[in-house]
Structure formats: structure tokens, C-alpha cells
């Protein structure tokens, strides 16, 4: 089980093994986060999960 970096789209990457289960909603939120003003690169880690909003934003 190797860990790899997958480039999902421009400025969006995911670090996880091919067998890591990540919810589709979490990947959608990662893509949405990449569209926020000032974002240059977003990276999801193996424990990526969907949430109510963006960390650090109020």
C-alpha cells in the first residue's frame, strides 16, 4: 500500500493511497475550497472528510 500524490485538477492535490476511502462530498469541498479568493494550492490528506464549512473562516 503505497502513498501517492494525485493531482485532481489545477491547484488541487490529494495525498493518499489508492485504497484509501474518501467520501465524494469531501472531494467536492476540496475543489470548492480551491476556488476561494487567494487560494493557490489545496491539498487533501488521507483523513479528509466533509464538514460544515471551511477551517479558519468565520
NORQUI-V774315 format. One record per residue. N is the residue number from 1. SS is DSSP state (a for helix, b for strand, c for the rest). PHI is phi as a letter, one per 20 degrees, with the letter a starting at -180 (NA if undefined). D_FIRST is the distance of its C-alpha to the first C-alpha in Angstrom with 1 decimal. Layout:
n:N ss:SS phi:PHI d_first:D_FIRST
n:N ss:SS phi:PHI d_first:D_FIRST
//
This chain:
n:1 ss:c phi:NA d_first:0.0
n:2 ss:c phi:e d_first:3.8
n:3 ss:b phi:e d_first:6.7
n:4 ss:b phi:c d_first:9.5
n:5 ss:b phi:d d_first:13.2
n:6 ss:b phi:d d_first:14.7
n:7 ss:b phi:e d_first:18.5
n:8 ss:b phi:f d_first:19.9
n:9 ss:b phi:a d_first:23.5
n:10 ss:c phi:g d_first:25.9
n:11 ss:c phi:n d_first:25.2
n:12 ss:b phi:c d_first:22.3
n:13 ss:b phi:c d_first:18.7
n:14 ss:b phi:c d_first:15.5
n:15 ss:b phi:d d_first:12.8
n:16 ss:b phi:a d_first:9.8
n:17 ss:b phi:f d_first:6.4
n:18 ss:c phi:f d_first:7.6
n:19 ss:c phi:e d_first:7.4
n:20 ss:c phi:f d_first:9.4
n:21 ss:c phi:e d_first:13.0
n:22 ss:c phi:c d_first:15.6
n:23 ss:c phi:f d_first:19.2
n:24 ss:a phi:g d_first:21.2
n:25 ss:a phi:f d_first:24.0
n:26 ss:a phi:f d_first:21.8
n:27 ss:a phi:f d_first:21.0
n:28 ss:a phi:f d_first:24.7
n:29 ss:a phi:f d_first:25.7
n:30 ss:a phi:f d_first:23.6
n:31 ss:a phi:f d_first:25.4
n:32 ss:a phi:f d_first:28.7
n:33 ss:a phi:f d_first:28.2
n:34 ss:a phi:f d_first:27.8
n:35 ss:c phi:e d_first:31.3
n:36 ss:c phi:f d_first:33.0
n:37 ss:c phi:g d_first:35.7
n:38 ss:c phi:n d_first:34.6
n:39 ss:c phi:f d_first:30.9
n:40 ss:c phi:d d_first:29.5
n:41 ss:c phi:b d_first:25.7
n:42 ss:b phi:c d_first:23.6
n:43 ss:b phi:c d_first:20.0
n:44 ss:b phi:e d_first:18.0
n:45 ss:c phi:d d_first:15.5
n:46 ss:c phi:g d_first:12.7
n:47 ss:c phi:e d_first:15.8
n:48 ss:c phi:g d_first:17.9
n:49 ss:c phi:b d_first:20.5
n:50 ss:c phi:f d_first:23.9
n:51 ss:c phi:c d_first:27.0
n:52 ss:c phi:e d_first:30.8
n:53 ss:c phi:a d_first:31.1
n:54 ss:c phi:e d_first:30.1
n:55 ss:c phi:f d_first:29.5
n:56 ss:c phi:n d_first:32.4
n:57 ss:c phi:d d_first:34.7
n:58 ss:c phi:c d_first:37.7
//
